Amino acid sequence: MKSEGSTIAGASGIHGGAVLMASEAIEGLTGKPPKLEAQMDLAGPNENFQLLLEIAAYTLISDCVRSFLKSLAGEAGKEAWQAIKSLWKKPPPETSDAKMVERIIQLQSAVSIAMGCGNTAILGIRFDSKRNAGIQLKSQDRAEFAATAKLMAEYSEELMSRVQAERRRLIDEGAKYVDFVENSDCSIAIKVADNMIYVEMIVGWEGGKRREQLTVHVPF
């Protein structure tokens, strides 16, 4: 996988205020401002809000999860942690650096604002020079944001390395093309099941006359 720092990607429909808030949060977390990458509009305004973070940033978010969720009112934080804690093999610290937690809250709030205004939010990584890959969030929930960051930190590099190796194998064996099931912004969709994350590949054989769908996964 390519390491190019953090990037916020979107096209004409992206929420400007959310971009600014996310940019400030990412710079506070990583020490470097993210790149801003314009995406092509697809059949009209593209309202996807894509955050491409390095694995270290996702790891920082997942390490601060307890304090991040404690910021929820009342018992909500405890309930949110109980819902996702099985993803952590080793319990994360109960308290974390307050400034880092503040930046994580700011980043998640930016995502929530964007989604509230109709943007689709994706947490991803750079796959190669042409493609990104990520998990598309289903809600504005903080627990989902934290769990997605954990999955990206722990498993996304291994998953995409397996995808890359499988793509090479298929091409070497004579596949006409290897495509992927995509998110709404045409990035490669990393999907989540009960016990794994996975990517679905669409393979064309016999000059593209025969199609086959394969799944590459990493269990957790």
Phi, psi and omega in degrees: 000149182274141178248107185230022186079189183269151180219140168250121184242143177181172180241208193294338182270002185289144183283116185298318180296323178293323178297314180298315180297316180294321179298316178296319181294315181295319178297321177294325180284319190253344184085359180226139177290145178284156171285151174251124186240123178279132176256153180287136174291135180249106179055047181117182182302133178264115187256035178269138180243104188247123176254119177252105182250156173284158183303323180300324179290318176296323178296319178299316179298315182291328178289333181264013190300322184297311179292324178299315181283334177296340180289347175289149185289147173059225182274359185299322180296316178297317180295321179296318179294318179300327183289335187237357190295340181295344179287340182264113178292322177245125183303130178287164179301147178285333177234149182222170179304123187298323181292322178294318179297320178299321179290324178295318176300318179298318180294314179295324178296323177297317177298316181296318178298314180300315180294323178295336178263010175099000176283149172267130184255134181228129172260120188217185175222162174283131179266306174212194185294342184247341189230148170248163177220141181192173178260125178275122182289143181264341185211175176267014186288135181294324180295320178295319178300313181294317180296320179295319177299320179296315179297320178294319181295319191271325194233344190293321180296315179297317180300311185288334172294319177295320179298315180299316179295320180293322178297317178299317181299316182295317178296318179297331181272003173106012178298137178289320178206158173228111178249178183226150167292133191245159167284178183293343179260012179075008170285159179293129183278117168268119184253157184240128172246185184301326186224022180195161164247151187205161174235137177259127181251141178247119189245132177256127179242167176054053179070019180091002182285332181242130180250145178223141178248127182239154177240130174249128186223164171229123180284156171219000000 
